[in-house]
Amino acid sequence: MAVLNTMKTGRIMNRFTKDMATIDDMLPLVLFDQIQLTLIVLGAIFTVSIMRPYIFIAAIPLAFIFVVLRKYFLRTGEQLKLLEAEARSPIFSHLIISLKGLWTIRAFGRQTYFETLFHKALNTHTATWFHYLATLRWFLFRCDMIFVLFFTAAAFIAVGTNKDKPGEVGIIVALAMLILGTFQWAVITSITVDGLMRSVDRVFRFIDLPSEEPLPGKSGGKGGSDLVIDNPHAQDCWPNRGQMDVQGLTVKYTEAGRAVLKDISFSVEGGQSVGLLGRTGSGKSTLLSALLRLASTDGEISIDGVSWSSVSLHTWRKAFGVVPQRVFILTGTFRMNLDPHGRYSDDELWSVAEEVLRKTLKQAFSGCTVILSEHRVEPLLECQSFLMIEDSSMKSYDSIQKLLNETSHLKQAMSPADRLRLFPTLHRLNSSKRTAPPTTKISSLPEEAEDDVHDTRL
């Protein structure tokens, strides 16, 4: 997974779209054309050489010059084709990013900026492609010059060595003219095949990527069969309680990269609901990747006393179930799937969705250990404890009251009206602890105004 974490989306799309289409559709046809045209050219050259052996002697230095020119061209042409392939990937990446964030781009009025970025990527690709075509024309022009020399030599040798056999002269000239029509096309197809083979090379690089741990009982690939020893305690009844212990966990997306989470430790009791909190990009998704062993990790994680290093990868992942935030099986917006006729308001749809989510978490996952990462406060009220990720470290809280008292980010994200609606008991306790104002004028201020002063939001 480290390779996929560092590789751009456009490059991956390029391998499975452009390169695979090239291998399946274009390469077989062009390779067949190359074999056919090469046989025609070689057959014509050998025919005229048998009729006039001096023509073969004249063709040897010209063939040597052609091989040198082709080698010189391919050295440059391969590099230009690689640049063209690399310049094509940003176009795919930009299109994917733009289509995913189309509403955000339109909301902020950044259409012109993204159009400029697309035109810049397109111009870069066009420039590299133009350089390749110019280099190809340079090579083909010199191939035509080589053929003109060959045709001239063949004509002079045929006429000069003629012994009252005008028919042989006509055959030699006709075959030389045949080479004129097929030689350049044979050269173009040979260069095209060499360029298309770069797609095969790039796909084989994907095949040669290091794979995850194979399934038990299956061959490990290049290294032969791998020995996987499962913990005898991790059977069908595991996990039965769902108690998770994390000690000294450090997570990196690559082995040489920086640590996203550093030396975090926490425990989750079996059957408990835990709220996972943190800013955008703090490492909540990274923690999930670490639990599923999708990233480079150091430390120890155990579930019901079974360490993740004592079981196979697939056995460990069977202990987890993931409910993603983004829906993949539905087409269109969330509103269109819930209310295709537009009969209800956004507030009504959100209240129904939250109610269904709460019932699902209570009923379907009542016997499971739940780690909930949610950006809305209402679903977090069902959690018994909380984990806050901040600055690559983690803090644990036994209740949401302690979380609100010790963290300012969550309070800044909530308005005083929301806190009064969601936590009326906590609001009354805080109000009763306030000391009386020293003067009558200040004490006459309403309580809501005092909250507004102390709870300035970002």
C-alpha positions as CSV (number, residue, x, y, z in Angstrom):
1,M,0.0,0.0,0.0
2,A,3.0,2.4,0.4
3,V,3.4,2.6,-3.3
4,L,-0.3,3.4,-3.9
5,N,-0.2,6.0,-1.1
6,T,2.7,7.9,-2.9
7,M,1.5,7.3,-6.5
8,K,-0.7,9.9,-8.1
9,T,-4.3,8.9,-9.1
10,G,-3.7,10.0,-12.7
11,R,-0.7,7.7,-13.1
12,I,-2.8,4.7,-11.8
13,M,-5.6,5.6,-14.1
14,N,-3.2,5.9,-17.0
15,R,-1.9,2.4,-16.4
16,F,-5.4,0.8,-16.3
17,T,-6.9,2.8,-19.2
18,K,-4.4,4.0,-21.8
19,D,-1.7,1.3,-21.2
20,M,-4.1,-1.6,-21.0
21,A,-6.0,-0.4,-24.1
22,T,-2.7,-0.2,-25.9
23,I,-1.7,-3.7,-25.0
24,D,-5.1,-5.2,-25.8
25,D,-6.1,-3.3,-28.9
26,M,-3.2,-1.5,-30.7
27,L,-0.1,-3.6,-30.0
28,P,-1.2,-6.9,-31.6
29,L,-2.3,-5.2,-34.8
30,V,0.8,-3.0,-35.1
31,L,3.1,-6.0,-34.4
32,F,1.4,-8.0,-37.1
33,D,1.9,-5.1,-39.6
34,Q,5.5,-4.8,-38.7
35,I,6.2,-8.5,-39.3
36,Q,4.4,-8.4,-42.6
37,L,6.1,-5.3,-43.9
38,T,9.5,-6.4,-42.7
39,L,9.1,-9.7,-44.6
40,I,8.1,-7.8,-47.7
41,V,11.1,-5.5,-47.6
42,L,13.6,-8.3,-46.8
43,G,12.1,-10.5,-49.5
44,A,12.5,-7.7,-52.2
45,I,16.0,-6.9,-51.1
46,F,17.1,-10.6,-51.3
47,T,15.4,-11.1,-54.6
48,V,17.3,-8.2,-56.3
49,S,20.5,-9.3,-54.5
50,I,20.2,-12.8,-56.0
51,M,19.7,-11.4,-59.5
52,R,22.5,-8.9,-59.1
53,P,24.8,-9.8,-56.2
54,Y,26.6,-6.4,-56.4
55,I,23.3,-4.8,-55.1
56,F,23.7,-6.8,-51.8
57,I,27.2,-5.5,-51.4
58,A,26.0,-2.0,-51.9
59,A,23.2,-2.5,-49.4
60,I,25.5,-3.6,-46.6
61,P,26.9,-0.1,-45.7
62,L,23.5,1.5,-46.2
63,A,22.0,-1.0,-43.7
64,F,24.8,-0.3,-41.2
65,I,24.0,3.5,-41.5
66,F,20.3,2.8,-41.0
67,V,20.9,0.7,-37.9
68,V,23.1,3.4,-36.4
69,L,20.5,6.1,-37.2
70,R,17.7,4.0,-35.7
71,K,19.6,3.4,-32.5
72,Y,20.4,7.1,-32.2
73,F,16.7,8.0,-32.8
74,L,15.4,5.4,-30.3
75,R,17.6,6.7,-27.5
76,T,16.0,10.1,-27.9
77,G,12.5,8.9,-28.9
78,E,12.2,6.6,-25.8
79,Q,12.9,9.5,-23.5
80,L,10.4,11.7,-25.3
81,K,7.8,9.0,-25.1
82,L,8.4,8.7,-21.4
83,L,8.0,12.5,-21.0
84,E,4.8,12.3,-23.0
85,A,3.4,9.6,-20.8
86,E,4.4,11.5,-17.6
87,A,2.9,14.7,-19.0
88,R,-0.4,12.8,-19.8
89,S,-0.9,11.7,-16.1
90,P,-1.5,15.3,-14.8
91,I,-4.3,15.7,-17.3
92,F,-6.1,12.7,-15.8
93,S,-5.4,13.8,-12.3
94,H,-6.7,17.3,-12.9
95,L,-9.9,16.0,-14.5
96,I,-10.5,13.6,-11.6
97,I,-9.9,16.2,-9.0
98,S,-12.0,18.8,-10.8
99,L,-15.0,16.5,-11.3
100,K,-14.9,15.4,-7.7
101,G,-14.8,19.0,-6.4
102,L,-16.9,20.6,-9.1
103,W,-19.5,22.0,-6.7
104,T,-16.8,23.5,-4.5
105,I,-15.1,25.0,-7.5
106,R,-18.3,26.6,-8.6
107,A,-19.2,27.8,-5.1
108,F,-15.9,29.7,-4.8
109,G,-15.9,30.9,-8.4
110,R,-12.6,29.3,-9.2
111,Q,-13.5,28.0,-12.7
112,T,-11.1,30.2,-14.5
113,Y,-8.2,29.1,-12.2
114,F,-8.8,25.4,-12.8
115,E,-9.2,26.0,-16.5
116,T,-5.8,27.7,-16.5
117,L,-4.3,24.7,-14.7
118,F,-5.9,22.3,-17.2
119,H,-4.6,24.3,-20.2
120,K,-1.1,24.4,-18.6
121,A,-1.1,20.6,-18.3
122,L,-2.5,20.2,-21.8
123,N,0.2,22.6,-23.2
124,T,2.9,20.6,-21.5
125,H,1.7,17.4,-23.0
126,T,1.3,18.9,-26.4
127,A,4.9,20.3,-26.3
128,T,6.4,16.9,-25.5
129,W,4.3,15.2,-28.2
130,F,5.3,17.8,-30.8
131,H,9.0,17.2,-29.9
132,Y,8.5,13.5,-30.5
133,L,6.8,14.1,-33.8
134,A,9.6,16.5,-34.9
135,T,12.3,13.9,-34.0
136,L,10.4,11.2,-35.8
137,R,10.2,13.3,-39.0
138,W,14.0,14.0,-38.7
139,F,14.6,10.2,-38.7
140,L,12.2,9.4,-41.5
141,F,13.7,12.0,-43.7
142,R,17.2,10.4,-43.3
143,C,15.6,7.0,-44.0
144,D,14.3,8.4,-47.3
145,M,17.8,9.6,-48.2
146,I,19.2,6.1,-47.4
147,F,16.5,4.5,-49.7
148,V,17.3,7.0,-52.5
149,L,20.9,6.0,-52.4
150,F,19.9,2.3,-52.4
151,F,17.6,2.8,-55.4
152,T,20.2,4.7,-57.3
153,A,22.8,2.1,-56.6
154,A,20.4,-0.7,-57.6
155,A,19.5,1.0,-60.9
156,F,23.1,1.7,-61.9
157,I,24.2,-1.8,-61.1
158,A,21.2,-3.3,-62.9
159,V,21.8,-1.3,-66.1
160,G,25.7,-1.6,-65.9
161,T,25.7,-5.3,-65.5
162,N,22.9,-6.0,-68.1
163,K,23.6,-8.8,-70.5
164,D,20.8,-8.6,-73.0
165,K,18.3,-9.3,-70.2
166,P,16.0,-6.3,-70.1
167,G,13.4,-8.2,-68.1
168,E,15.7,-8.6,-65.1
169,V,16.3,-4.8,-65.2
170,G,12.6,-4.2,-65.1
171,I,12.1,-6.6,-62.2
172,I,14.9,-5.0,-60.2
173,V,13.5,-1.5,-60.8
174,A,10.0,-2.7,-59.9
175,L,11.1,-4.3,-56.7
176,A,13.1,-1.2,-55.8
177,M,10.0,0.9,-56.3
178,L,8.1,-1.6,-54.1
179,I,10.6,-1.1,-51.3
180,L,10.0,2.7,-51.7
181,G,6.4,2.3,-50.8
182,T,6.9,-0.1,-47.9
183,F,10.3,0.7,-46.4
184,Q,9.2,3.9,-44.6
185,W,6.0,2.4,-43.4
186,A,8.0,-0.6,-42.0
187,V,10.3,1.8,-40.2
188,I,7.3,3.7,-38.7
189,T,5.6,0.5,-37.5
190,S,8.9,-0.8,-36.0
191,I,9.2,2.5,-34.0
192,T,5.6,2.4,-33.0
193,V,5.9,-1.2,-31.7
194,D,9.0,-0.1,-29.7
195,G,7.0,2.8,-28.3
196,L,4.0,0.6,-27.5
197,M,6.2,-1.9,-25.6
198,R,6.8,0.9,-23.1
199,S,3.2,0.3,-22.0
200,V,4.0,-3.3,-21.4
201,D,7.1,-2.3,-19.4
202,R,5.0,0.1,-17.2
203,V,2.3,-2.6,-16.6
204,F,5.0,-5.1,-15.6
205,R,6.2,-2.6,-13.1
206,F,2.8,-2.8,-11.5
207,I,2.9,-6.6,-11.5
208,D,6.3,-6.5,-9.8
209,L,5.1,-4.4,-6.9
210,P,5.4,-6.0,-3.5
211,S,2.2,-7.6,-2.6
212,E,0.5,-8.1,0.8
213,E,0.6,-11.2,2.8
214,P,-1.1,-14.0,0.7
215,L,-4.1,-16.0,1.7
216,P,-3.4,-19.0,3.9
217,G,-2.8,-22.1,1.7
218,K,-1.9,-20.1,-1.4
219,S,1.5,-19.6,-2.9
220,G,3.4,-16.4,-2.0
221,G,4.4,-15.8,-5.6
222,K,8.0,-15.1,-6.4
223,G,9.3,-16.3,-3.0
224,G,7.4,-19.6,-3.1
225,S,4.9,-20.7,-0.5
226,D,4.9,-18.5,2.6
227,L,4.6,-20.0,6.1
228,V,1.7,-18.4,7.9
229,I,1.2,-19.5,11.5
230,D,-2.1,-18.4,13.1
231,N,-2.6,-17.9,16.8
232,P,-4.7,-20.9,18.0
233,H,-6.8,-18.5,20.1
234,A,-7.9,-16.6,16.9
235,Q,-10.6,-19.1,15.8
236,D,-14.2,-18.6,14.6
237,C,-15.3,-17.3,18.0
238,W,-12.6,-14.6,18.0
239,P,-13.1,-11.7,18.8
240,N,-15.8,-12.4,21.4
241,R,-15.5,-9.3,23.6
242,G,-13.9,-6.8,21.3
243,Q,-11.4,-5.3,23.8
244,M,-8.7,-3.4,22.0
245,D,-5.4,-2.4,23.5
246,V,-3.0,-0.1,21.6
247,Q,0.5,0.5,22.9
248,G,3.2,2.8,21.4
249,L,1.6,2.9,17.9
250,T,3.5,5.0,15.3
251,V,2.1,5.2,11.8
252,K,3.8,6.2,8.6
253,Y,2.5,6.1,5.0
254,T,5.9,5.0,3.8
255,E,8.8,3.5,5.8
256,A,11.0,6.5,5.0
257,G,8.3,9.1,5.5
258,R,7.4,11.2,8.5
259,A,5.3,9.8,11.3
260,V,1.6,10.9,11.1
261,L,0.8,9.5,14.5
262,K,3.6,9.2,17.1
263,D,3.6,6.8,20.0
264,I,-0.1,6.7,20.8
265,S,-1.6,4.4,23.4
266,F,-5.2,3.8,24.4
267,S,-7.6,1.0,25.4
268,V,-11.2,0.4,24.4
269,E,-13.4,-1.9,26.5
270,G,-15.4,-4.6,24.7
271,G,-18.8,-3.4,23.5
272,Q,-18.0,0.2,24.1
273,S,-18.8,3.1,21.7
274,V,-15.8,5.5,21.4
275,G,-16.0,8.8,19.6
276,L,-12.9,9.7,17.5
277,L,-12.4,13.4,17.3
278,G,-9.8,15.7,15.6
279,R,-9.4,18.4,13.0
280,T,-9.4,17.7,9.3
281,G,-6.1,16.0,8.5
282,S,-5.3,15.2,12.1
283,G,-4.9,11.5,11.5
284,K,-8.4,9.9,12.0
285,S,-8.3,8.1,8.7
286,T,-4.7,7.2,9.3
287,L,-5.6,5.5,12.5
288,L,-8.2,3.4,10.7
289,S,-5.5,2.5,8.1
290,A,-3.2,1.4,10.9
291,L,-5.8,-0.8,12.5
292,L,-6.4,-2.5,9.2
293,R,-2.6,-2.8,8.6
294,L,-2.7,-0.7,5.4
295,A,0.2,1.6,6.5
296,S,3.7,1.2,7.8
297,T,3.3,0.8,11.6
298,D,5.4,0.3,14.7
299,G,3.9,-0.7,18.0
300,E,1.5,-3.3,19.4
301,I,-2.2,-3.8,18.9
302,S,-4.1,-6.6,20.5
303,I,-7.8,-7.6,20.4
304,D,-9.0,-9.8,23.2
305,G,-5.4,-10.6,24.1
306,V,-4.5,-11.7,20.6
307,S,-1.6,-9.6,19.1
308,W,-1.8,-8.6,15.5
309,S,1.7,-10.0,14.9
310,S,0.5,-13.5,15.9
311,V,-2.2,-13.8,13.2
312,S,-2.3,-13.6,9.5
313,L,-3.3,-10.4,7.7
314,H,-6.7,-11.7,6.5
315,T,-7.6,-13.2,9.9
316,W,-6.9,-9.9,11.5
317,R,-9.0,-7.9,9.0
318,K,-11.9,-10.2,9.5
319,A,-12.2,-8.8,13.1
320,F,-13.1,-5.3,11.6
321,G,-16.1,-3.9,9.8
322,V,-15.9,-0.5,8.2
323,V,-18.9,1.8,7.4
324,P,-17.4,4.6,5.2
325,Q,-18.6,8.2,5.4
326,R,-19.0,8.4,1.6
327,V,-21.6,6.2,-0.1
328,F,-20.3,4.3,-3.1
329,I,-23.4,2.2,-4.1
330,L,-25.7,5.2,-4.7
331,T,-25.6,7.4,-7.8
332,G,-26.2,11.1,-7.4
333,T,-26.5,13.3,-4.3
334,F,-27.6,12.1,-0.9
335,R,-30.7,14.3,-1.1
336,M,-31.7,12.8,-4.5
337,N,-31.6,9.3,-3.1
338,L,-33.6,10.1,0.0
339,D,-36.1,12.5,-1.6
340,P,-36.0,12.3,-5.4
341,H,-39.2,14.4,-5.7
342,G,-38.0,17.3,-3.5
343,R,-40.9,17.1,-1.0
344,Y,-39.0,17.6,2.2
345,S,-36.5,20.2,3.5
346,D,-32.9,19.7,4.4
347,D,-33.5,19.8,8.1
348,E,-36.2,17.0,7.9
349,L,-33.9,14.8,5.8
350,W,-31.0,15.3,8.2
351,S,-33.2,14.5,11.2
352,V,-34.4,11.3,9.6
353,A,-30.9,10.2,8.6
354,E,-29.5,10.9,12.1
355,E,-32.4,8.9,13.6
356,V,-31.7,6.0,11.4
357,L,-28.0,6.2,12.1
358,R,-28.7,6.2,15.9
359,K,-31.0,3.2,15.7
360,T,-28.5,1.3,13.5
361,L,-25.6,2.0,15.9
362,K,-27.8,0.9,18.9
363,Q,-29.4,-2.2,17.4
364,A,-27.0,-3.6,14.7
365,F,-23.8,-2.8,16.6
366,S,-25.1,-3.3,20.2
367,G,-22.7,-6.2,20.8
368,C,-19.7,-4.7,18.9
369,T,-16.9,-2.3,19.8
370,V,-17.6,0.9,17.8
371,I,-15.1,3.6,17.0
372,L,-17.2,6.5,15.6
373,S,-15.6,9.3,13.6
374,E,-18.3,11.9,13.1
375,H,-18.3,15.6,12.3
376,R,-21.7,16.2,13.9
377,V,-22.2,16.4,17.6
378,E,-25.5,14.6,18.0
379,P,-24.3,11.1,17.0
380,L,-21.3,11.5,19.5
381,L,-23.7,11.8,22.4
382,E,-24.2,8.0,22.3
383,C,-20.5,7.3,22.9
384,Q,-19.2,6.3,26.4
385,S,-15.7,7.7,25.9
386,F,-13.8,9.8,23.5
387,L,-10.4,9.9,21.8
388,M,-9.0,13.3,20.6
389,I,-6.2,13.4,18.0
390,E,-4.1,16.6,18.1
391,D,-0.5,17.2,17.0
392,S,0.1,13.5,16.1
393,S,-0.8,12.5,19.7
394,M,-3.9,11.2,21.4
395,K,-5.8,12.0,24.5
396,S,-8.6,10.0,26.2
397,Y,-11.7,11.3,27.9
398,D,-14.2,9.4,29.9
399,S,-17.2,11.6,29.2
400,I,-18.2,14.4,26.9
401,Q,-18.4,16.8,29.9
402,K,-14.6,16.4,30.5
403,L,-14.1,16.8,26.8
404,L,-15.9,20.1,26.7
405,N,-14.1,21.4,29.8
406,E,-10.6,20.6,28.7
407,T,-10.7,21.2,24.9
408,S,-11.4,24.6,23.3
409,H,-11.7,23.4,19.7
410,L,-14.9,21.6,20.2
411,K,-16.4,24.5,22.2
412,Q,-15.4,27.0,19.4
413,A,-17.1,24.8,16.9
414,M,-20.4,24.9,18.8
415,S,-22.6,28.0,19.3
416,P,-24.0,28.8,22.8
417,A,-27.5,27.9,21.6
418,D,-26.3,24.4,20.5
419,R,-24.6,23.8,23.8
420,L,-27.7,24.9,25.7
421,R,-29.8,22.6,23.5
422,L,-27.5,19.5,23.7
423,F,-26.1,19.9,27.2
424,P,-28.7,21.7,29.4
425,T,-27.5,20.1,32.6
426,L,-23.9,21.1,32.0
427,H,-25.0,24.6,31.1
428,R,-26.9,24.9,34.4
429,L,-23.9,23.6,36.4
430,N,-21.6,26.1,34.8
431,S,-24.1,28.9,35.4
432,S,-24.4,28.1,39.1
433,K,-20.7,28.1,39.6
434,R,-20.3,31.7,38.4
435,T,-19.6,34.3,41.0
436,A,-21.8,37.3,41.5
437,P,-20.8,40.4,39.6
438,P,-19.3,43.2,41.7
439,T,-21.6,45.9,40.5
440,T,-25.3,46.1,39.7
441,K,-24.8,47.5,36.3
442,I,-22.7,44.5,35.1
443,S,-25.0,42.0,36.8
444,S,-27.9,43.2,34.8
445,L,-26.3,41.8,31.6
446,P,-28.2,38.8,30.2
447,E,-26.5,35.4,30.6
448,E,-26.5,34.7,26.8
449,A,-24.4,37.9,26.2
450,E,-21.8,36.7,28.7
451,D,-21.6,33.4,26.9
452,D,-21.1,35.2,23.6
453,V,-18.1,37.0,25.0
454,H,-16.3,33.9,26.3
455,D,-17.1,31.6,23.4
456,T,-15.7,33.5,20.4
457,R,-15.6,31.0,17.5
458,L,-13.0,30.8,14.8
